[in-house]
């Protein structure tokens, strides 16, 4: 009775120690080092390391989840104590049995049948069996602890969901940053390349036009550097300011940069673009920017028609440019990553819109996008 009471008291004390968050962190670190078990950090620690207000959901660990750490601690103590006692006993027996040292002998009795190892080769065989059993017992305890560690110290079902949501958030943020880099830097480099070529051609004939092109290159690259600094700060997890937000209100500046690059732009604007706000306006700007960049890269000269039509329930965007087909002119010598059109498709899909991109007759390419102004619930 006294032994059972002592075991119960020790079990309760060990369980209470296991409820502390610090205990779990220490046990996870020990399991990584001693058992070589890959265990992730507790989800709560990941969330505390993130800045407040980033959309993280609060921890919702259930009572059963909180009992997993005390259960691991009790299992570790019981298995370790029992395994250590039996292993030491078998190891000492393996040292004393050969030759009957210290008067040691071993015997087995089962249902009246007994077997005793006499001195000589039998004692040596019994000693070898004891040593092998001690090694096997140590391996069995280690294997059992390695099997239990991920199940009791690893993430619970709720924590796995939280980790999956965290990975999804990080991937979505990285994908958004990749879109920003592709849209901003890709457009700027394309326009700057064309503007530099134009400046070189008219430098002697029209110095004023060359200076205007160089000034436009400076302004556009300065804006691209702001975007690049913001994206790099986000990737380094540094504290950065607000992202440079360009909307449909910045469309005239975008069209002016294209004109300075030598392109002929024919805008067709209808409706009140000011009623388009927030994410929809920023996405519309990026869609038009990508369409105009592709027109500069792959167009074959001629006017670029830009359409923006705003209605109470929809926003229609369009870019039509001439291609090299039928004109004898090959597309511009600009390399392409192949991410432009897939990025547009993904952006439009997230906004529940419709997109068409392809040839428009034998000599033109057409990009048409329709976005709902009021997104469905």
Protein Blocks (a to p, Z undefined) as FASTA:
>chain_A
ZZmmmmmmmmmmmmmmmmpmklmmmmmmmmmmmnopacdddfklmmmmpcehiopacdfd
dfklmmmmmmmmmmmmmmmmmmmmmmmmmmmmmmmmnooighiacdddeehiacdddehj
klmmmmmmmmmmmmmmmmmmmmmmmmmmmmmmmccfklmmmmmmmmmmmmmmmmmmmmmm
mmmmmmmmmmmmmmmmmmmmmmmmmmmlmmmmmmmmmmmmmmmmmmmmmmmmmmnopacd
ddddddfklmmmmmmmmmmnopacddddedjfklpgcjllmmmmmmmmmmmmmmmmmmgg
jjddddddddfkbccdddddddfehnlpacdfbdcehlmmmmmmmmmmmnopacdddded
jkbccddddddfbdcZZ
